[in-house]
Amino acid sequence: MKKTKIPQTRVKNPEPDVRTVDWIIWAAWADRITFEEIFEKTGKKESEVIKIMRRTLKPKSFQNWRKRVREKSIKHRSLFKKKREKESRKTNFII
């Protein structure tokens, strides 16, 4: 294997190919990837992603994922925007 002068970034969990179920699972676990983005790239709706996660994960892992998704409004763009607006209004009043 030939060494190049360009440094290679090594990541612990590299992003899988978008065309695979592994990518959907990877994206569903990622906090910064919304269900809308998953739909844009794969055509899978939130309910379909939940079914895939239920099928592929262990029961306790699925429960932990669902709890995490419910608590984080960032998985839904509209809820995330509303939360940010609410937080920015709070910050503006504090002087």
N, C-alpha and C positions, 0 to 999 in steps of 0.2 A: 504494500500500500504506500503510495507516494505521499509525502508530507507536503502540505501547501503552506504558503505564508499567511493565508487568510485564517484567522482563528475560528474554530468551530465551537459554537455554543452548545453545551451539553445540558439537557434538561432531564430531570428525574422521570417525568411522565410526558413524553413527547405527544404532540397532537396526532391522533390517528387520522386515517383517510376519511374524508367527509362522506364518502359513499357507503360506509360501513355502519353497522349498529353500534360498534365501539365508539364512534364519534358522537352519536346521540347520547350515549351513556356518559361519555367524557364531558360533553357540553352541558348535560343536565346537572352534573355535579359542580360545574364551574359557576361561581357566584356572579360573574360579570357577563355571562351569556344568557340573554333572555329567551323566553319561549318563542317570542316573535322572531328572533334571529334564527333559532332552530327551525322554525317553520319556513323562513325565507330560503335557508340552505338545503333543507331536506324535504320539505312539503309535509312534515309530520306535525299535527296539531298537538296541543298540550295533553289532551286525553290519550292520544296515541303514544306520546312519550311516557306517560304514566304507566300505560299497559306494558310497554317495552321494559321499563324499569322494574315493574312488578314481576315480569317473567324471568328477567335475567339476574336480578339481585337476590341475595339471601333475604329471608323475611325481616330480620332485624335491621339489615342495611337499608332495605326499602323503607321501613318505618322511620329510621333516622333521616333518610333523604326527604321523605314527605314532611317531617317536622321542620327540617331546615328550610324547605321551599316555602312552607306556610309562614315561617317567621321572617323571612327575608323578602321585602317588597321589591327587591331589585330584579327578581325573576320575571316580573311583569313591568313592561315599560311605563304604562299609564300610572300604576301604583307608585312606581319609583319617582316619576315626575311630581306627583301630588305630594309625596313625602318630602322631597327636596324643597318644593315651594313652601310647604308648611314650616320646615326647619329654617329656611331663609327669612321668613316673616318673623319667627321667634328671635333670630339673631339681630334683625334690624331694630327691634324694640329695646334690646338690652344696651344701655349706654353707661 
